[in-house]
Amino acid sequence: MYNSDISNNQTLKNVDVKTLTSRIFSKILYKTNFSNKKGNQKLLSIDLLKAEVQKDLLSISALRVEELFIKLLEKKDPNDVMQKKGKIFFLQCLKKSCEDFLTKQYGYKVKIKTETLKKSLYTKNLLEDVELMFQVPFYILVDQKSSIFRLIYYPVYNFASESFIEALVDNIVLEISNCIVYFSIVKFAYVYAFRQTLYRSKFLSLRNFERFKNNLSWKLVTKSYIQRPVDLYNNRYEIYIMRTDGIFCRAIYANRSKEINYLANFPLLTLTIVEIRDFIINRVDEAIYFLSTALRFILTAVFGQVIGLIWCGIIEGLKK
């Protein structure tokens, strides 16, 4: 069910946090050169972009996340600061990445309001899991033996290896990039020059573009109302990771029982339906088992004796 191919065989020992951070982000920046390859069938916002534009966006996002993390590491108690202002830091990082990307593509300074970004459907999705997606990787980066790591990932993952931390940071960079593209799709959908500059040639057609946007929006809606509640119930978390052979989606174990308490409205209804379905399936399985046992008893105990009597009658008749 869960993928554990993102862990090393050895724990990190006596590694300076800033050195580890720089090393991880250097690897991520290198992997952005291969981001145009896709290793799974998951629909991503960045699929819309030309290869060179996609690389630029991922690089910008990675640099902004690294900049923020290093800045926080200079604080007296970085974990405490992140815990108190994690959501604010994430929105600042998202806003800065979006402005840098659009400024580079447009050729002049672009300013985005944080409130406008927060209204985006993709941003709302990310904010639902901002602690697990954005804050927890930072805690683990600061302290690889953190109790938070064991609380969420143990016992499937026994320690925070460098490759595990790198995978979590990969996910941050990719989710920020996807969020920026979705925001751009919604806000600049009918600017043809924007599509000419950034989008792959097949999306120059308005029909193909609208189909892509609708599919992406549908994916976000189903993720928020259906997939996320089911993932919470299963202690499952999907992350995107970058490799030299492309971008992949992996499901990892994560203790998410605390988040279930905050479900309401339709997501809570989804969880209720899943529980009812599990209950009914179990009862159906029990009924089928009971009926099959009863039928087997009838066939062996009743019909078996009848057949035995008939056979004995035939034998007796042959003896006369």
GIQUI-V268283 format. One line per field, one symbol per residue. phi: phi as a letter, one per 20 degrees, with the letter a starting at -180 (. if undefined). A space follows every 50 residues. Layout:
phi: ???
This chain:
phi: .deceddeecfecldffffffffffffffffffdffecdbeffdgfffef gffffgffffffffffgffffffeffcgffffffcgffffffffffffff fffffenbfddcegffffffffffffffdffffdeggfgfffbfdgffff fedfefdebefffffffffgfgffffffffffffgfecgdeffffffdef gfefffffffffffffffffffffecffgffffelcbecdcdcfdpdcdc ecfbfcfffffefblfgffgfffffffffffffffffffffffffffffe eeffffffffffffffffff
